[in-house]
Amino acid sequence: YHNMTRPSGRTQRQLDLDRIAWNGDKMMMLGNTTWRQDAPVIAPNDYFDRSVLGDAWDTSRGGSWAIADGDHLAQSSVEGDAIAVCSSLMGGDKFTAEYTLRLGTGSESGRLGAVFAFESDGNYCEALLNVADKTLELYSCRDNVRKLTDSTPLVGDFDPRAWHSIRLERNGTRLKAFVDGLLRITTTTGAGSGANGYVSHGCRADFSYIAVSPYVDG
């Protein structure tokens, strides 16, 4: 929006930008302000808008990973497990992380999703979309023992070949998991800090925008 100012004795039109927030279903603007403000904080992210994945991503834990069409990250192996983690996308005991994914061409089943709190090969967590069962599943791996900790059905007519989003919000031991903006699981976690990335089990998968912010609950 605009307002009128007189900084040097003459009237000038000034462009103002303020944050927009929500109070229930009512939109509200946190303003108006007429003074300079800090630029919004942009969370560390990756759009995969290049030709080479880069050294920040570790793809040594199975799968065949590559940037596709300068647009997204593709995992093209059908066999076994595939994990790719990014050293510049770290999460602590408080974070909000967003992941974007879809089932790859030629696959009919399997699991794909996000890996988070990745400390080592035997210590990490996963949030997975189960294609065959149409469920969201949370897994925890500790000291090389991997177990399912929570599961819930996905909403509506789930199409695994369409792009979907997973969002994780962690605040201490509380963990919330969203799929396509809908809260599906609220649980507790004892996971430590670690890297974030992508994972697939027994399927080809495509992955796009990923971001990790140290802020949670607003």
Salt bridges, closest charged atoms under 4 A:
ASP46 OD1 - ARG50 NH1 2.71
ASP58 OD2 - ARG61 NH1 2.85
ASP71 OD2 - HIS72 ND1 2.97
ASP81 OD1 - HIS201 ND1 2.70
GLU108 OE2 - ARG161 NH2 3.11
GLU119 OE2 - ARG142 NH2 3.70
ASP121 OD1 - ARG61 NE 2.34
GLU126 OE1 - ARG146 NE 2.71
GLU126 OE2 - HIS201 NE2 2.66
GLU137 OE1 - ARG111 NE 2.71
GLU169 OE2 - ARG167 NE 3.04
ASP180 OD2 - HIS164 ND1 2.78
ASP206 OD1 - HIS72 NE2 3.73
ASP206 OD2 - ARG102 NE 2.96
ASP217 OD1 - ARG174 NH2 2.90
